[in-house]
Amino acid sequence: MPEVLLKNARTVLTMDDKRRELADCDIRIVDGAIAEIGSGLQSDGELVQAAGCIVTPGLVNTHHHLFQTLTRAVPAGQDALLFGWLQALYPIWSRFGPEEMRVSALTGLAELALSGCTLSSDHMYLFPNGSRLDDSIAAAREIGMRFHPTRGAMSIGHSLGGLPPDDLVEAEPNILADMVRVVDTFHDPSPGAMVRVGLAPCSPFSVSRELMRDTAILAREKRVMLHTHLAENAEDIAYSEEKFGCRPGQYAEDLGWTGPDVWHAHCVKLDGREIDLFARSGTGVAHCPCSNCRLGSGIAPVRAMRDAGVKVGLGVDGSASNDSGNIAAEARTAMLLQRVANGADAMSPRETLEIATRGGAEVLGRGDACGQIRKGYRADIAVWDATGLESAGSWDPAALLLAGPTRVRDLFVEGRQIVRDGHLTTIDLPTLVEKQNGLARALAGG
C-alpha cells in the first residue's frame, strides 16, 4: 500500500483523549495506519494537499438496514408509526433476491462514504429468495469501506402473533446454523479488521425468548458482538410489558443482552433505571434521530445517556425510514434535537462530532484502533473542504456540524483513498444509480 502525506490541513480535529485541534497540520499514512502527525512532515509517497480543509476521523455508522435503500419514500408507509410502517414494507421486501440486496447495499454504502463514513454496521434480518449476509459483505468490499455486518433474524410470523408475514421468518435452528457459518467465514477479530460480524435477532417482537438467549450464548462462545432494536417507541414498550411482563431493559438484562459486547438501536424510550443499567454494564446505543423523527417515535434521551456514561454512537437507520443515508447530516440532526429537548447548550457541535467518530467506534468495539486521528490508529480519515459555499462566512469551520459541508472532498479507509475530489474511486456511481433505479421501478411495478 503506498505511503500518503496529507499536507497543510487548516485544522485537524483529532478526537484523541485530549480532544486536540491542530492547526496547519500534516498526517503521514503508512501501511494503512497513521504513522505521524505534525507540521512540516516529509514523505516520498503520494501528496494530498489539504489547505483550507478540516480533517476529522472517519465517521462511524452504528445502525443501518442497507437492503432498505431500494425502498425510499414508499407511499404506503410514509405516514405510519413503526409497526404499521413495517407491515406496509414487509410484502415488498419479500420480493428481494441477492441482486437487490447487493445493489441496495452498494448504493447505501456509496452514500455513506460520500458523507464521510469509513466504518458502518448493517443489520440484515430478512433473507428472501436466496439472499444472504454475504451479499452486503461483497458490496462493502467493492466500495472499500470498513464493515460490521450483523446476521439478523425473524422467527415469529404473523400466524404466531408476530409482526412479519410467515414467509419472511426462518426456523430457529437454521438461523443459529447460519450465524455460525457467517462468523466462521467472515469475522476477523484483529484490530485493523476490515470485516467483523455480529449477531442480531431483529427485535423482541419478531423472535422468541429462546432465540434471544441462544444467540447471546453463541455470541459469547464466538466472541462477537450482539445487536438488536430496543425501546424504539411507545408501541415497543407496550408490547414488552404485555408479552414479557417487564420493560425492554429488564427483558434484555434477563436474557444476557447487556454488556460491553452489546449495542441496541434507538432506545428512544429508555427510562432512568434502564439508562443506569446500560451505563453500569457498558452496553452501547445506536442513536438514529432522523428515523425516529420520520416514524414519530420521539427524541432519545441522549443527553441523559451521555451524562450517565452510556456509550452512544450514531446510526442513519434504513433508508426506508430516514430516507437519507448521510451520516454527517444525521449528526447535525442529533445535535439539534438535543437542543430542542434540553436547551441550546445541551449539545455542542464538537461533542456531536465526537459521538459520530470515536463514540461510534467505541460502541462497535473498535475504540482501540478507529475513531481517532492518533499515531498507530488505522488511517480512516475524512477531509472536508471548508473553502466552498457551505462554509463561506463561517468564523469557526471546525464547528463542522453548524455550517457544513456535509459531503467530503476526500475519504481514506485503511489508508486507501475511496473518495477523491468528491467522487468515489472504487465504483462507477452513475451506472450504480441507474441499476438501483431500475430495480426500484421493477419492485414498484410488481
Beta strands, then each sheet from edge to edge (+ up, - down):
strand 1: 4-13
strand 2: 21-30
strand 3: 33-38
strand 4: 46-49
strand 5: 53-57
strand 6: 59-61
strand 7: 117-124
strand 8: 146-153
strand 9: 198-201
strand 10: 226-230
strand 11: 262-266
strand 12: 284-287
strand 13: 311-314
strand 14: 381-385
strand 15: 410-413
strand 16: 416-420
strand 17: 423-424
sheet 1: 3+ 2- 1+ 4+
sheet 2: 3+ 2- 1+ 5+ 14- 15+ 16- 17+
sheet 3: 6+ 7+ 8+ 9+
sheet 4: 10+ 11+ 12+ 13+
end
